[in-house]
Amino acid sequence: MIAAGALIAILLLVALTVVFYGPWQELCTDFARQVVFEKRDAIFDMARANRIAFDSEEYRTIRSALEKSIRFAHELTWLKLVIMYVALKRIRGLPRKTGPQQAIEKIRDTAVRKEVQKLFNEAYVALFVMTALKSAIFLVFGIALGLILCVIGVTGSIVRKPVRWLSRVIEAEPESLRV
């Protein structure tokens, strides 16, 4: 009876591992890409409505950054982000403001700038969530920590800083690849 229970536990563990490192990874990546696509399309709609010029450097920089995020989303992992962070810090330093961030700040219309910044942030939050959900360790500890933080009501201020840091690393990674 104990052997049968152990066998069932092992089979369930194998099944969970196969699902987690198979379709779950693709599902998380597809989710993030879809969100980034939607945010890119919303910025395109703003340009179509003449709220930002299609041929402006700002629009092209922001659109290019989002397209690179879509293209390389499947490669984002915590390990790669940490390695990239260390490499950027040692070689040239992590930029305080990346090209897309500088482009957003150059948008003259305050309402458009705020809306683009919001869309851009939402895209990178989706990439942050995807990266977290693709990591078994982060998933387990992140869910537990998230529940604790929700219970004590301090999630907003604690989550903003890591998301900002992660967005700078994610934005800098494709920029350094120059693909």
Secondary structure as a PSIPRED ss2 file (coil, helix, strand):
# PSIPRED VFORMAT (PSIPRED V4.0)

   1 M C   1.000  0.000  0.000
   2 I H   0.000  1.000  0.000
   3 A H   0.000  1.000  0.000
   4 A H   0.000  1.000  0.000
   5 G H   0.000  1.000  0.000
   6 A H   0.000  1.000  0.000
   7 L H   0.000  1.000  0.000
   8 I H   0.000  1.000  0.000
   9 A H   0.000  1.000  0.000
  10 I H   0.000  1.000  0.000
  11 L H   0.000  1.000  0.000
  12 L H   0.000  1.000  0.000
  13 L H   0.000  1.000  0.000
  14 V H   0.000  1.000  0.000
  15 A H   0.000  1.000  0.000
  16 L H   0.000  1.000  0.000
  17 T H   0.000  1.000  0.000
  18 V H   0.000  1.000  0.000
  19 V H   0.000  1.000  0.000
  20 F H   0.000  1.000  0.000
  21 Y H   0.000  1.000  0.000
  22 G H   0.000  1.000  0.000
  23 P H   0.000  1.000  0.000
  24 W H   0.000  1.000  0.000
  25 Q H   0.000  1.000  0.000
  26 E H   0.000  1.000  0.000
  27 L H   0.000  1.000  0.000
  28 C H   0.000  1.000  0.000
  29 T H   0.000  1.000  0.000
  30 D H   0.000  1.000  0.000
  31 F H   0.000  1.000  0.000
  32 A H   0.000  1.000  0.000
  33 R H   0.000  1.000  0.000
  34 Q H   0.000  1.000  0.000
  35 V H   0.000  1.000  0.000
  36 V H   0.000  1.000  0.000
  37 F H   0.000  1.000  0.000
  38 E H   0.000  1.000  0.000
  39 K H   0.000  1.000  0.000
  40 R H   0.000  1.000  0.000
  41 D H   0.000  1.000  0.000
  42 A H   0.000  1.000  0.000
  43 I H   0.000  1.000  0.000
  44 F H   0.000  1.000  0.000
  45 D H   0.000  1.000  0.000
  46 M H   0.000  1.000  0.000
  47 A H   0.000  1.000  0.000
  48 R H   0.000  1.000  0.000
  49 A C   1.000  0.000  0.000
  50 N C   1.000  0.000  0.000
  51 R C   1.000  0.000  0.000
  52 I C   1.000  0.000  0.000
  53 A C   1.000  0.000  0.000
  54 F C   1.000  0.000  0.000
  55 D C   1.000  0.000  0.000
  56 S C   1.000  0.000  0.000
  57 E H   0.000  1.000  0.000
  58 E H   0.000  1.000  0.000
  59 Y H   0.000  1.000  0.000
  60 R H   0.000  1.000  0.000
  61 T H   0.000  1.000  0.000
  62 I H   0.000  1.000  0.000
  63 R H   0.000  1.000  0.000
  64 S H   0.000  1.000  0.000
  65 A H   0.000  1.000  0.000
  66 L H   0.000  1.000  0.000
  67 E H   0.000  1.000  0.000
  68 K H   0.000  1.000  0.000
  69 S H   0.000  1.000  0.000
  70 I H   0.000  1.000  0.000
  71 R H   0.000  1.000  0.000
  72 F H   0.000  1.000  0.000
  73 A H   0.000  1.000  0.000
  74 H H   0.000  1.000  0.000
  75 E H   0.000  1.000  0.000
  76 L C   1.000  0.000  0.000
  77 T C   1.000  0.000  0.000
  78 W H   0.000  1.000  0.000
  79 L H   0.000  1.000  0.000
  80 K H   0.000  1.000  0.000
  81 L H   0.000  1.000  0.000
  82 V H   0.000  1.000  0.000
  83 I H   0.000  1.000  0.000
  84 M H   0.000  1.000  0.000
  85 Y H   0.000  1.000  0.000
  86 V H   0.000  1.000  0.000
  87 A H   0.000  1.000  0.000
  88 L H   0.000  1.000  0.000
  89 K H   0.000  1.000  0.000
  90 R H   0.000  1.000  0.000
  91 I H   0.000  1.000  0.000
  92 R C   1.000  0.000  0.000
  93 G C   1.000  0.000  0.000
  94 L C   1.000  0.000  0.000
  95 P C   1.000  0.000  0.000
  96 R C   1.000  0.000  0.000
  97 K C   1.000  0.000  0.000
  98 T C   1.000  0.000  0.000
  99 G H   0.000  1.000  0.000
 100 P H   0.000  1.000  0.000
 101 Q H   0.000  1.000  0.000
 102 Q H   0.000  1.000  0.000
 103 A H   0.000  1.000  0.000
 104 I H   0.000  1.000  0.000
 105 E H   0.000  1.000  0.000
 106 K H   0.000  1.000  0.000
 107 I C   1.000  0.000  0.000
 108 R C   1.000  0.000  0.000
 109 D C   1.000  0.000  0.000
 110 T H   0.000  1.000  0.000
 111 A H   0.000  1.000  0.000
 112 V H   0.000  1.000  0.000
 113 R H   0.000  1.000  0.000
 114 K H   0.000  1.000  0.000
 115 E H   0.000  1.000  0.000
 116 V H   0.000  1.000  0.000
 117 Q H   0.000  1.000  0.000
 118 K H   0.000  1.000  0.000
 119 L H   0.000  1.000  0.000
 120 F H   0.000  1.000  0.000
 121 N H   0.000  1.000  0.000
 122 E H   0.000  1.000  0.000
 123 A H   0.000  1.000  0.000
 124 Y H   0.000  1.000  0.000
 125 V H   0.000  1.000  0.000
 126 A H   0.000  1.000  0.000
 127 L H   0.000  1.000  0.000
 128 F H   0.000  1.000  0.000
 129 V H   0.000  1.000  0.000
 130 M H   0.000  1.000  0.000
 131 T H   0.000  1.000  0.000
 132 A H   0.000  1.000  0.000
 133 L H   0.000  1.000  0.000
 134 K C   1.000  0.000  0.000
 135 S C   1.000  0.000  0.000
 136 A H   0.000  1.000  0.000
 137 I H   0.000  1.000  0.000
 138 F H   0.000  1.000  0.000
 139 L H   0.000  1.000  0.000
 140 V H   0.000  1.000  0.000
 141 F H   0.000  1.000  0.000
 142 G H   0.000  1.000  0.000
 143 I H   0.000  1.000  0.000
 144 A H   0.000  1.000  0.000
 145 L H   0.000  1.000  0.000
 146 G H   0.000  1.000  0.000
 147 L H   0.000  1.000  0.000
 148 I H   0.000  1.000  0.000
 149 L H   0.000  1.000  0.000
 150 C H   0.000  1.000  0.000
 151 V H   0.000  1.000  0.000
 152 I H   0.000  1.000  0.000
 153 G C   1.000  0.000  0.000
 154 V C   1.000  0.000  0.000
 155 T H   0.000  1.000  0.000
 156 G H   0.000  1.000  0.000
 157 S H   0.000  1.000  0.000
 158 I H   0.000  1.000  0.000
 159 V H   0.000  1.000  0.000
 160 R H   0.000  1.000  0.000
 161 K H   0.000  1.000  0.000
 162 P H   0.000  1.000  0.000
 163 V H   0.000  1.000  0.000
 164 R H   0.000  1.000  0.000
 165 W H   0.000  1.000  0.000
 166 L H   0.000  1.000  0.000
 167 S H   0.000  1.000  0.000
 168 R H   0.000  1.000  0.000
 169 V H   0.000  1.000  0.000
 170 I H   0.000  1.000  0.000
 171 E H   0.000  1.000  0.000
 172 A H   0.000  1.000  0.000
 173 E H   0.000  1.000  0.000
 174 P H   0.000  1.000  0.000
 175 E H   0.000  1.000  0.000
 176 S H   0.000  1.000  0.000
 177 L H   0.000  1.000  0.000
 178 R C   1.000  0.000  0.000
 179 V C   1.000  0.000  0.000
